[in-house]
Amino acid sequence: MSRDAIFAQSADLSIQTSAASSIGLALCCIYTTIARSRHSAARVETLPRPPTHPMPTGCPPPLEGIRQARADPRAERTGQQPGICENQARMGRPDGHFLGGGIGPTRPGTMKETKMQSGSLESVASVVREAKEIVVFSGAGLSADSGIPTFRDGATGLWNKVDPDEVASIEGFLRNPERVWNWLLQLKKLVDERQPNAGHQALARLQEICRAKQLTVITQNIDGYHSRAGNAPVLEVHGTIHRLRCQQRCGFSADWEQSAAEPFSCPRCGAPVRPDLVLFGEMLDEEVFAAAEMCSMTADLFFCVGTSFTVQPAALLPVWAKRAGATVVEVNPHPTSLSGLADYSIRSGASEFFTALSAKLAARQA
């Protein structure tokens, strides 16, 4: 069979299986909701809660958020990672309000916004000590200190140099697999040349200090730096640039070695092999995202770091955590659309904050 015939067959099979994927995702969400209800019934709330803020209007429940999870490269061109959903173009507005399923309007003055000071650090440390289940939710900003460009930065963003339709969409891959493969391979080489930064190391240290607790990292990043630094488990909701898989998910997967410089056919079924990350126009992996949803809604404490909360449906995870009763702590040098919702909005870089937090927790244990 010719290569063109292989890719044409792959496109047809993708269409035929979309309905089955949607059904599977809905069933997965129903299971998650039932499990969450059982967990909540047995859970005893012990955390000292800061005053809670009303949930913003227009925020969809988890199932609806997942239903909105189909990616679309024609959304905002200035700020996307693979995995952005189709309603993204309708969401962003300069005034911080969101339409069609975003986090919701920001409300200046409602959050505990502060620069990292000893008082705020001790307050967050106290919440950490009492928490039993902790989630750290990270985005591209965390890896910027490693020299990995973010996707949306106005000066150095990756989408300033290329068309995401051509190099990071499923349509682009089926149309020109060599171009998508080559662009992602260059990004992988950059990731391999860099190292986890002090922020990643501090988060690994935090998990070591909190080894008696359940700490889960949920990341939108595809670089694998959390695992390299020592965190586990890590839920990669947008996949990883270090692994290949069969386009038709026949079960074939392999590490992406630098020697694999060109696309090839699956040795099991003959379908195209592609990087195991979420491209524009694709659904998120339903099992990974359901696990992320479960962790978010059972968390006592939910950290958000290095993300601008524009990529859906992942940006809804802290909202669901907040709705379920978690204390939400945002760590970001700049205000975001989550700032008005967070219990603590710390104006700091990840490296500075988590290094200081780990040191304070370790000193108390000594």
N, C-alpha and C positions, 0 to 999 in steps of 0.2 A: 504494500500500500504506500502511495506517495506521501510526502510530508504534508502537502496541502490537504490531501484527503483525510489525514489523521486529525488535523486541526479543525476541519469542517465537521468531522464526526464528533469531536469533542464539544464543539459549540452546540450541536443538536442534542447531545446527551445532557448537557448542562441545563438546557431548557426543559427537557423531559423530567429531570429530577428536582426542579425547583419546588414543585408542589409538595413532593414528599419531604423535602427539607423543612418547609414551612410547618407541616404537620408535626414533624419530629421536634421542632423548636417549641411549638405550643405545648406539646406533652411534657417537654423538659421543664417549661416554666410552671406548669400545673404542679409537677412533682416538687419543684423548689418552694412554691407557695405553701403546699401542705407541710413540707419539712420545716419551714420557718414557723408555721403555726404551732407545731409540736414543740419546737425549741423554745418559743416564747412562753408557752404554758408552763414549762419547767424552770424558766430562768428567774432568778431572784436578782432584782436590781440593787446593786450596792454602791454604784458610783455617785459621788457628789456632783450633781448636774448643774451647770451654769443655767441662768434663765433661758428658757427656750424661746425661739422666735416662730411666728406663724409660718406654716408652709406656704410658699408662693403659689399663686393661682396659675393655672395652665401647665402644671407639672404632671405628666402622665404617670400612671402606675407602672410597675416593672413590666408587665406583659405588654402594655401598649408601647413602652419604650423599646422593647425588643422587636415588636412588629415594625418599628420605624427604622430598623437597623440595616436596610439595604444601602450599600455604598453608592456614591455618585460622583464622578470626577468633575461634573459640570457645576458643582456647588462652589462656594467661595474659593477663588483661585489663590488667594493670598494666605490661606491658613489651613492646610489639610495634611493629615497623614493617611496612608492607606487604611480604609475602614470608615471614612466619614459617611454619614447617611444622607439619603436623598432630601430630607427636609432641612438640611443645613443652610441651603441658600435662602430659605424663607425665615430663618431664625435670627440672624445677627442684625442688630440695629445699634447705631452709635450711642444711643442713650442707655445702653445696658439692659434694655428689655428684650425679651425673646418671644417669638411666635412659634406655635406648632410643636411644642414639646421640649423647650429648653429648660434651663435651670430656673429661670424666672427673673423678675426685676430685682435689681439691687436696691437696698434701702440704706442710704448713708446714715451712720450713727447707731445702727442696731447691733453691729458686731463688736466684739472686743478687739479692735484693731490696734496694734502696738508694735513698735520696734522691739527687737529682742532685748528685754531687760531682765534683771534677776527675778523680779516679781512675776512676770509672765512665764518665765522659764520654770519657776518653782510651781506655779499653778498647773502647767501642763505636766510636769514631772509627777505631781500628786495624782493626776488623773491616770497616768501610765501605771503608777504603783497599784492602783485599785482595779485596773482593767484586767479582764481575763482573756478577752479576744480583741486583738489589735489588727487593723488593716492599714497598710501604707499603699496609697494610690499615686503612681508616678507618671509623669509625662516627659516630653522631649527636653524641657528646660533642665531637668536633672542631668542629662548627658551632655549639655552644652559645655560644661567645664572640662569634659574629656576631649573637646575639639570636634564634636559631632554637630554639624549645623542643624538648627531646628528647621521645620518645614515652613513656618510662617513669618520668620523674622524679616523685616523690611529690607535690611541691608545684605544679609547673607543667606536668606532662606532658600532652600533647595528649589522651591517652585518658581523662583525668580530666573532660573537658568534653563528650565526645561518645562515642557507641557506635560502635566500629570496624565492627561488623556493618552499620551503616547508611551510613556515609560512606566506608569504605575496603575494602569487599569486592566481589567480582564479583557476588555475589548481590544486594547492595545496589544496585549499578549497574544491573543488569538490572531490578530491582524499581522503583527510583526514580532514574533517571539524573540528573535535575535536582538532587537533593540532594547526590549524590556530586560532581557537577561543581562546584556552588557552593562546597562545603567545600574541595575541592582548589584551586579558583581563589583563594579567600581565602588559603590557604597559599602559593600561588604569588606572590601580591601581596606577602606578607611577605618571601619569599625575594628577590624583585626589589628590594625596598626596602633590604635589608641588603647587606653586602659581605663578601668573603672576609676572614678575620681574620689575625692575625699567624702563627697556626699554618699556615694554607694558604700564606701568603707564604713562610714558612720552608721548607716542603716544596718549593715551586717553586725556591727558592734552592738547596736541596740537590740537586735534579735538575740545575740549571745547573752546580754544582760537579762533579757526577758525570757530566758529559756524555759521558765516554769509556766509561761503563758503561751497562747496560740497567736503567733504573729505571721500574717500572710501578706506578701507583696503582690499587688495587682498593678501591672504596668502596661501602658500603651506603647512602650518602646520595643523595638525589634532587635536591639543590639546585644542582648544577653548579659549586660554588665551586672545586673543584680545577682545572677547566679555565679558569675565569675568572682564577685566580691564575697560571696558566701551565704547569701540569703536563700532560704528554702522553707516552704514552697513558694514558687513564683508563678503567677498566672499571667501569661502573655496574651492579652486579649486580641492583639493585632498580629500574633504569630511571631516568627523569628527569621532573621536573615541567614541563620547558620544551618538551616535544614532545607532539603528538597522533598517534594512529595509528588505523587501522581495527581494529575489534574482531575481524574475521575475518582480519586480516593479508593483505589482498589486495595490499598494496604501497603503499597510500596512507599518507603521513605528512606532517606540517607542523609548523612552529613554533607553539606555543600563544601567540597574540597576546591581549592583554587585551580586544580587541574581540570575541573569541569567548566571549561571556558565557553561552551556552546550548549544550547538546548538539545535535548535528546528525548527519545521515546521511552516510555516505561517498559522495563524488561519483563514485566508480568502481563500487561494488557495491551501495550502498544500506544496508549494515550500519551499526550505530552507530559513531560516532567517539568515542574515549575518550582520557584521558591515557595516555602511554606509560610507565607505571610498573607494578610488580607489585602487584596488589591481593590481599587475603586470598582464599584459595580458588583461586589461580592458581599455575602452575608458573613457576619462573624461566626467563628466556630461555636456552635450552640452549646457544646459540653463545657468548654472553657468559660464562656460568658455566664452560663447558669451557675457554675462554681463561684465565679466572681460575684454574682448577685447574692448567692447564699452567704458568702463570707461578709459581704457588705451589710446585709440585713441582720446578721447575728453578732456584729461587732459591737463592743462597748466603746471603742475609740477608733476613729477613722482619720488618718493623716492624709492630706492632699499636698503633693509637692511637685513643682515644676510643670504644671499643666495650666492651660488657659481655659479649659472647659468648653471648647468649641466642637470637639469631635464626639458625635453621638453614635451609639447610645452610651458609651463609656462615661460620658460626663454626667450621666444621671445617677451613677453609683453613689456618690456622696449624698445626693438628695434622698435616695432610698434608705441609706444608712441613717440619716438624720430623722426621717420619718419613723424609722424603727426604734429610735431612742438613743442612738450613738452620739457621743460628743465628737464634733467635727472640728479638726484643727487644720487650717490652711497655712502652709509655709510658702511664701512667694514674695519676691522683692517688690512686686507691683500688685495693685488691686485687680481682682478678676470678677466675673459674674457670680462667683461663689461667695465672695467676701461678705455680702450682706446676710448670707445664710449660716456661715460658719460660727461656731461658738467662740473660737479664737482665730484671729487672722493675723498671723505673725509676719511682719515685714522683714524678712531675712532670707538669705540664700540657704539652700539645703545643707551645704557643708558646714557652715557656721552653726546653724541651729542644732542639727542632729549630733554634731560633735560635742557641743555644750550640753545637750540633753543627756547624752550617754555618760559624760563625765559626771554630771550631777547625780544620776541614778547609781553609777558605780561607787561614788563616794559615800552614798547613803548605805550601800550594801557592805562596805568595808568595815 
